[in-house]
Amino acid sequence: MSARARSIWGWGYEDSAIGPAEAAAAAPGVEALFGFPAQAPEEAVPFAEADVPAPQAQPPDGELGAICSTERRDRALHARGSSYLDTIRAFRGHYPHPPDFVARPANEGQVEALLEWAGAGRVAVIPYGGGTSVVGGVEPDVPDGYNGTCSLDLGALDRVVEVDGISRAALIEAGAAGPRLEEQLAAQGMTMRFYPQSFECSTLGGWIATRAGGHFATRATHVDDLVESVRAITPAGAWESRRLPGSGAGPSPDRMLLGSEGTLGVITRAWVRVQPRPEHRAGRSVRFPDFAAGVEASRELAQSGLDPANCRLIDELEAQQTGSGDGSSALLVLGFESTDAPVEHDLARALEVCASHGGQWDEPSGEAGAAGAWREAFLRMPYLRDMLVQLGVMADTFETAITWERFPAFHEQVAGAVRDALGEPCRVTCRFTHLYPDGPAPYYTVIVPARRGDEVAQWHEMKEAAGMAILAAGGTITHHHAVGRDHRPWYDEQRPEPFAAALGAAKRELDPAGILNPGVLVG
């Protein structure tokens, strides 16, 4: 069976993309959803007419060169991630920073050899998993002083190497995308149970490198909580932590690689915690009279010790936009799951909490209910974003985290700053993706008519307003999207200066030539 073709300008795969005819048919519904009409449908610039600068450097000779590609489409696919900025530029036929070549190693030896070659020739190397970064993390936009750029695609390293059923852990190669990873685990009766929205295309190595957030709304919210040990190839040598359930032996080596975004080494494999598929599930969709009531219920649930697997609060507008509500109520998608015991008692207690804050719910009706509608919209959202691009609508997201006592003022300040920057009509919706006893992780969606021909500047205005407001109000520049190049200015402001110096020292020790993803995190 032939491999599915990735979309050249949008999210995911060509065979799942929303084409011009389908987008045009959806245009009349835009005003009902967003309060402003769609613009005349446009089609993407044909790739044959796109601006893809020619390579300025050649790949290595010999056996190493055999794993490299300078093919135009290949370079364009590796020139970008999956943010709105990436998408609109590709839609307009602009690929400003394609790599000079793409390397696809089949083993660690080839990774090591390529890093040695690149270090000697001062060629920048950008590790690449599934290309789902929404923060410029895989774009080969590097500072001056490099003699070329290489996108290091780990897709060939995609095996589940070993499963330890006794300890419930699996050794998995970094290039395994979500579906491929789960397919192999399922054959041995296990699951990682980690489902970011990018699951269709993103990889284990990318999850670890960006500290991705996954399926669970509480407890194991980040991939950090599932990592047992990590192996990476650095220019200074192989890095492999000891496989342990926990350790108090000084600063954690895994913690240094988690979130390193390809700047310290190339993650090649990891032991991660797995489990049997849950046999017991129970959930409800709870309506609240307003978002504030849902916030209070969410806080009490997060502090109750019940630890629901799903506890995602969606404001009134987002509930309407996703077809899971009529716009009059906020919605809490609540769910519990277990591998070995019924969870109805936990759900009943959680519903008592919701009722005390004005929550109401109907008896479950399978996937056809509000939770099912939201789930389907959640999985389809990246493709729907591409449809809106064709209709002249800018749709982008940003996320953060803040403590509970500061959230009300934070929410008003951040959403207001974005609306002020973009002007009317502009919709800023909010949902909670993850909850902690001390605070939520708010996730914002921005919907506004695109300034056609000036979308890049419009996006920068939104990003600047959001970043400045988030830090001014005390939040983090990212909860699970990572830093990349897009968030770098605010990350530099957020982190303590002594930590920045320590991270820079680690970078110089592990990557003395500075070839790994330059411009991200440090340097």
N, C-alpha and C positions, 0 to 999 in steps of 0.2 A: 504494500500500500504506500503510495507516495505521500510525502510530508505535506501538511497543510501550508499554504502560502500566507505569510504575514502581510498585513495591510501596509502598503508603502507610505501612506500618509496618516492613517488613523490607528485606532486601538485594535489589537488582537489579530484576527484572521480574516482574510478576504471573503471566505465563504459564510461568515457570520455578520459581515458589515451591512449597514443600512445604505442602500444605493440611492441615486438621485430620484428615481420614481417614487420610492417609498417615502423619502424625505418630503417630496413635493406634496404627497397625499396627506402627510401629517401637518403641513403648514397651517391649515385652518384651526387646528387645536391649540396652537401656541398662545394665542391671545387669551383663551379661556384658562389656560394653565398659569400664565405668567403676567397677564395684565397688559401686554403690549403685543402687537402683531408681528408675525414673521416677516422677514424681508424676502425679496424674490429669490427663489432657490438658485444656488450656484453649484457648479461642479469643480472638483479639484483640477488643478493644472495637470495635464497628462504628464506622466513621468518622463516620457521622451523629451519633453520641453523643459523639464526642471533644471535648475541651476545646481549642479553638483560639481564643485571645483575639482580639477584633476589632481591626482596624488602628487605630492612634492617629494616623496621619499619612496624607495623601493624596499620590499621585504627582504629578508636574508636569503642567501643562496642555499643550494643543496637540500638536504632532507628537511631542514626547518622551513625552507621556503615552500615545500610541498604542502604544508598545512595552512598556507596563507592565500588570501584572495584579494585581488585589486578590482574585482568586477564592480561596475558602477552601482547596480542595485544593492549589492551586498554592502558596499560602503555607505550608501544612503540609509539603509535600514539601521546601521550601527552609528549613524550620525546624531541620533536623537533618542530621547526617552518617550514618555507618554503624557507629558503635561499639556495644558492648553497651548502654551507657547510653542512647544515642539510641534503640536498638531497643526496650528494655524500656519506656521511657517512652511511645513511640508505641504499643506493644502494649497498654499500659494506658490509651491514649487521652489522653495528656498531651503537649501541644506548647507548652512554657512560653514559648518565645521565637520565635514566627514573625515573619518580616519584615512590615513594613507593606505592602510591595508587591514584586513581582518584575519586574525590567526585563530585556528580551531585546534587546540591541542587535544590529543587522545589519551594522554597520561601525564603524570607529574614530571617525568623527565623532560618532556617537551616544554612544559611551563618553565622549569628551571633553566633550560637552555635558552629559551626566548628572553627571559629576564636578563640573563648574562649578556646576550647579544645586544639587547636594548640599552643596558647600562653602559656598555663599552662605546656605543654609538650615540648615546644621549637621545634615545627615541622614547617618547612618552608612551606608557602602557595603561590603558583604561580597562580594567576587568569588567566583563559584560555577562549578565545572566540571561534575563528575559527581556531587557529593554523597557521595563515598566516604571523606571524612576520618574517621578513627577516633580523633581527638584533640580534637574540638570546634572544628575549624578553620573551619567554615562556619556554625556556629550563631550567629544574630544576638543573642547575649547580650552587650550592650555596656554600658559604664559609664553612670552618670547624666550628664545634660548634653546629650544628643542629642534632636533634635526628631522623630526617626523612624529607621527602618531600611529599607534597600533591599538585596535579594539580586540581585546583578548576574550573570545567567546568560549565559555566553558560548557556549551551545550552538549558536547560529546561525553562529558563526565556525568552521566545521568543514572547510575546504577544504585540500587539498594544492595550494598555489598554483603551485609550480615545482619541478622535479626537475633537478638538475645531475648527470647521469650520469658526467661526466668526473671531477669531484671527489667524487662519491658523497655528495651532500648534498641536502636537500629543505627548501623553505620551506613551513611548515605553520601554519595558524591554530590558536590556542590552544584553541578549543572542540572540536577533533576528538577524539572518544573512540577508544579503542584499536582496536576493529573497523573503524570508519569510516576511521581513519588508514591501517591496514594494507590495507584494500580498495583505496584509491586508490593507494597505493604499489605494490601487486601488479600493478596495471594497467600500470605502467611497469617491471616487472621488479625491483622493489626491496622492501626491508623495513627497518624500523627495528630489528627484533629486540629489542624492549623489552616484556617481559611481566610487569608486577606482578600480584599476585593480584587486584587490582581492575580488571584490563585491560578487562573487559566494559563497565564504566561510566566509568572515570576518563579524564581528558583530558590532552593534551599540556601545556596551561597549568598544570593541577594538578600534573602530574609535576614540572615545573620549579619551581613555587612551593613545593613541599614537598621537593625533592631526593629524589624517589622512587627506590627500588631496583627493579631489573628482573630480566631473564632470566639474565644472566651471574653466576655465583657468584664469579668472579674477574675481574680486570682491569677491564672497564667495568661496575662494579657499580651505580653510580648514574647517573641521567640526566645529571648533570654532565658525564660523560665523552663524551656524545653531542651536547652543545649546542655549536654553532658561533657563534651570535649570537642575541640576544634583542631584541625590540621590546616596549615597554610604554608605556601612556598613564598619566602621573602628573598630579596636580593642578597641578604646576609645568611641565608640558609633556611632549612625547614623548621617550622614552629609547630609543635604538637603538644597539647596539654594532656595531662594524665586523666584517664576516664574515671570519674568519681561521682558519687551521688551528691557530694558537698565537700567543701574544704575551707578551713580557716587559715591556710598557710599563706599569709601575706596578701598583697593585692592579687586579684585573679587574672591569670593570663588570658582566659576566655573573655573577660570583661574588656580587655584591651582590644581584642579583635572585633567583638560585638560593637557595631556602630562605626567601625573604622573606614567604611565606604571605599575599600580598595586602595587605601593610601599606605598601608603598612605591609601588606602581603596579599597574595592571591589565595583565598580560601578554596581548598580542593575537596575536603570531606569533613564530616562531623558525625559524632555520635549524638543522637537526639532521643528524647523520651517519647515512647509510643504507648498505645493502650489498645485493648480490644474495642470494637465499635460499641457505643452505648446501646443498651437494650431497653432502657427505661427513659421515656421522655414525657414531659408535660409542659404545657404553655398556654398562655392567653394573650390577647391583645387588649390592653386596658386604655380606655379613653379618659382624658382629664379635661376639666372645663377650660384650662389654659395651660400654657407652658410652665408658668411658675409653680402651679400645683404639682405638675409632673416632676419638676426639679426637686421639690421637697420630698416627694415619694421616692425618687431615685436616691437621694441622699440617705434616707432612712433604710432603704434596702441595702445600700452599699455598706452601711454601718451595722447591719443586723447579724452578720455572720452566716446568712443563708447562701451567699455566693452563687447566685444564678448564673448559668452559662450564657444566657442571653438576657440583656437588660438595657435595651437601646431606646432611649427617649427621642422622639421625633416631634418637632414643633408643628404647629397647625398648617403652615404653608407647605412644609416638606411632605407632610402626610397627604395633602391634596395633590401635590405635584407627582407623587409616586403612586397615586390611585389607591392608597390605603386609608384615606379619610376624605371628608368633604370640606375641610378647611375650618370647621367649627371647633375642633378638639385636637389637643395634643395626643400623641399615641405612644404608649410604652409597649414594645415588643418584648415579652417576658417569657423565659424558658428555663427549664431545668433538665438535666440529663445525668445518667449514671450507668456505669457498666454492670452493676450488681444489685441494686436495690431500688424499689419504687420511689418516686420523687413527688407524688401527689401531696404528701403532707407539707413538704417545703413550699410547693406552689400555693397551697391553701393559706399558709402563714404569710406569704408574700402578697397575696390578694387582700388579706386583712390590712396590711400596711397601705396598699393602694387605696382601699376603700376609705381609710381614715383621712385621705387627702382628696376625696371626691372622685376617686376612680370608679369607673363602671366598665363592665365587660359582658360579652355574650358567650354562650357556650361554644366550644370549638367547632369549626366547620371544615376541618382539613386545610389543605393548601389554598382553598378558595377564599379564606378569610383575609382580614386586614394584614395579618402577619405574613401570609403567603404572598399577598400582593406586594408588600414591601420587600420581601425576600427576592422575588422575581425582578423587581425594579432595581434592587441593589446589585444583582449579578449582571444586569443588562446596562447599568448606568454608563460605563465607558463607551459602549456603542451608541447609546442615545446622545451622549455628548458630541460625538462625531456627526450625528444627524443634525443637531442644532447648529454646528459650524456651517453646514450647508445652507441653513435657513437664516444666517446672519445673527445668531445668538451666541454671545460669549457665556460659557458655563465653566466655572472653575471652582476648585475647592482649596481650603487650607484648614489645618487642625492644630490643636494646642492642648494644654492642660493647665488647670488653675485650682486653687483650694476652694472649698465650698463657700466660705464666708465672703470671698471676694467675687464669686461668680456673677451675681446679679449686676453689679457695677461694671465688671469686666465685659460681660455680654453686651450691655448697652453701649459701652465705649467702643468696642471693636466693631460691632455691626454698624454703628453709627458712622465710624470713620470711613468704612468702605463705601457706604451709601453716599456720604458727602463727597468722596473722591470721584465717584462714577456718575453721580447725578441721577435724577429721575428719568425714566422709570428704572429702578434697580431693586431686585429682590435678594435679600441675604437671609437664608434659612439656616437652622441649627439642629443638630442631633448630637446625642452623646454616644460615642462609639465604645467607650470603656469607662468603668467606674472604679473608684478607690474609696476606702473609708474617709480619706481626707480631701477628695475632690474628684471632679469629672474630667473627661477628655472631650471638650466640645469640638465638633467638626462642622465647618461652615461651607455652604454652597452659595456661590454668587452667580446670579442670572441677570444679564443686562443686554440690551441691544448692542451688537457689535458695531464699532465704527469701521466700516468696511474700508480696507486699504490702510487703516491705522490701528489694526488690532494689537500689534506688538506694543506700541506705546500705551494703549489702553490697559493691556495686561500689566505692564510695569507700574502704572498708576495704582492699580488695585493691589499689587503685591507690596508696593511701598507703603501704602496706607495700612494694610493689614499688619505687616511686620512691625512698623513703628507703634501701632496701637497695642499690639499684643505685648511687646516688651514694656511699654509705658505703663500698662495695666498690671504687670507682674506675672505674665504667663511665659510659657516656653515657646520658642519659635517653631518647634515641632514636637509632637507626641510620638508619631510613628511613620511619618513620611521621609524622615532623614533631613540632612543639611544640604548636601550637594553643592552646586554653584549658586543656586537661586537664593538659598537662605544664609549664605556665608556672611554677609554683613551683620546680620542680627545674631548669628551664632558667635561671632567675634565679640559682640557686645555682651552676650549672655554669660559666656564662660569666664571663670576667674583667670586673671593674667598669669599667676604662677602655674596654673594647670596648662594654659596655652604653651608656656615655655617648656613644661615637662613633656607635653605631646610632641612638640617640635624636636626635642632631644631624642625621643623614641623614633621619630621619623628619620632623623639623620643617622641613627644607629642601624636601623633595619633597611633603610633605602638610601644609602649614601649618595647615589647619583640623582636622587629625587625624581625617578622616572614614573612612580606609581600614582596615577590619577592626580597629577599636579593641579593645584588650584582648589582642591577640595580639602576642607578641614584645617589644613596647615600650609604654611609657606605662601 
